[in-house]
Amino acid sequence: MAAYGDRGAIGDYEYDHFVPLELGGASNDPRNLWPEPGASPNPKDAVEDELNQKVCDGQMTLGQAQRAIVTNWVSIARARKPKPKAPSAPDATCSATAQYSSRYDDYDVYVHSNQPDRTVTVTAPDGESGSWDTDSTGYADVYLDASRSAAGDEITVRVGAATCSTTL
C-alpha cells in the first residue's frame, strides 16, 4: 500500500492481481499484485469479465486486453455505467384528439402520454407538422397549421417512444 501511496485502512482494500488471472496475469509475481480499493466485487471485476469475454469472442487479442486493463481500466469502468433508458416502445403510450380553432385557423392537437418532458411531433398527410414538448405529466397541446378543409385527415403523433394517430 505504501508503494501506491495509499494510507487507508487495510480493510478498505482487496489484495488483487492487477492483470487478472483470466487475462493471463502472473499469479505470484509481486509486480502484478496491488491493493485494490473497495470490496469485492468491484468495478474492476466487471471490466475484467468484459475484456475476457471479448478475448473469448475474438473481438480483441489477449495482448490488447492486457494493455487495456493496465492502461485504462478506470475509464472502461466509467464507460460501462448504465445510462437511464427511456421506456421501450411497448411501454410507451399516447392518445390524441384534435379540434379546429376558427380563431387561429388551425387545429389544436391534444396529446396525452406516459412520456413526460419529451418532444411531440404531429404530422399531417400533406407533410405539414407542428411540435411542442409534453409537460411533466405527459400532456401537450400542439398547434397544427391546417385549414378547416383538412377535416377528416388522419394525422400521426410521435412523442418520445410512442406513436398514435387521430383524425382532424
N, C-alpha and C positions, 0 to 999 in steps of 0.2 A: 504494500500500500504506500509505503514511503517513496518508492521509485516512481509512483504515479502522482505523488503529491496529495494523496487522499489522507485526510486526518479524521474521517468519520469513525463511528463505532464499527468494529469489525462485523457485528451482526447485521449491519446495513449493506453488506456486500456478499456476493457469491464468488467463490474461488472457481474460475471457469477457464476454459480454453478459448483463446481469442479467435483462432481459426478452429471452428468446431470439428470434432472427430468425423462427423458426417460429411465434411468437405475436405477430408484428408489431413486435418491438423494433427500435429505431433501430440501424442498422449502424455508424455512426461518431460518434454523439453521446457525448461523454465522460461524460455523466450516466448512460449505460446501460452503461458498461464498469466492471468491477470485478475485483479479484484473488480468484478463487475458490479456496479451499483444496482441496488434493488434486489428484491426477492425473485425466486424462480417460480413460474415462468415470467419472462420479462420481454420487452420489445425486441431485444437482440435475438431471442429464441425464435420469434416469428420470422425474422429476416433470414436466419439460418435455414429454417424449414423451407421458406420460399425459394432461396437460392439452390438448395439441394434438389427441390422439385424441378427447377429449371434445368439443372445439370442432367437429371434423370430423363427429362423430356427432350433433351438435345437442343434446348434453346440457348445454352451457353456452355462453354467448356469449364472443366474443373478449375483451371488456372484463372479464368475470368471471375468465377465465383469467389475464389480465394482472395483475389485482388479487391473485389467489391466489398467483402466483409472487412478487410483490413483498412481500406482507404475511406469508405463512406457508409458504413452500416447505419450510422445515426441518420443520415439524410434518407436512406432507403426506408428506415423505420418511420420517419416523419411522413414520407410519401404514402405509406401504407395505411395511414389513419383513414378510417371510413368517413366519407362525406355524407351529410344528410341527403336523403333521397326524396324527391317529390313522389307523391302517391303514384303508383303504377296505373296504367290505363284502365284496367278492370275496376280499380278502386275510385277512380276519378269520375265524378258525375256532374252533369249540368242539365238545366232545363231553361227554356226561353219562351217568351211571348213577345209580341210586337204590337204596337199601337201607333196609328198615324197621328201626327200633330199638325193640325191645319195652321196653327200659329207660326210654326217654323218650316212648314212644308217638308217634313222629314219624318222618319219613324224613330220612336223610342223602342229599343230592344232591351227588355228587362231580363237579366240573366241571374239565375240562382245556381250556385255550385258549391262543392266542397273544396274549392280551390281558392283560398284567401290570398290576397296580395299578388295576384297573377294578372298578366295582360290578357284581355279578351279581344278577339278579333271577330267581327261579324262581316260575312261576305255574301253579297247578292249574286245571282246568276250572271248579271252583266259585268261583274268584276268590281263593282262599287263596294267599298268596305269602310268600316269605321272601327276604331279601337278605343279602349279605355281599360282601367285596371279595376279588379274587384277590390272590395273593402275587406276588412278583417273577418267578415262573416261569409265571404264568397259571393257577395251581391255586386252587380254593376248595372248601370243604365247607359247603354251605348247608343249614340245618335248615328243613324244611317241616312245619308243624304240620298233619298229616293222619293220620287213623287208618288202621289196617291194612285197613279196608274200602275204602280208596281204591286198593288194589292193582289194577293194570291201567289206571288212568287215565293219559292222556298229559299230560305237563307241558311247558311251554315255558321255555327257559332263554335269557336275554339277558345277554350280557357284552360291554361295550364295543360294538363294531360287529358283533358276531357273534350269531347266533341258532341254537339247536339244540333238540332235544327228546329225551325219553326217557319210558319208562313207569315208573310206581311199582310 
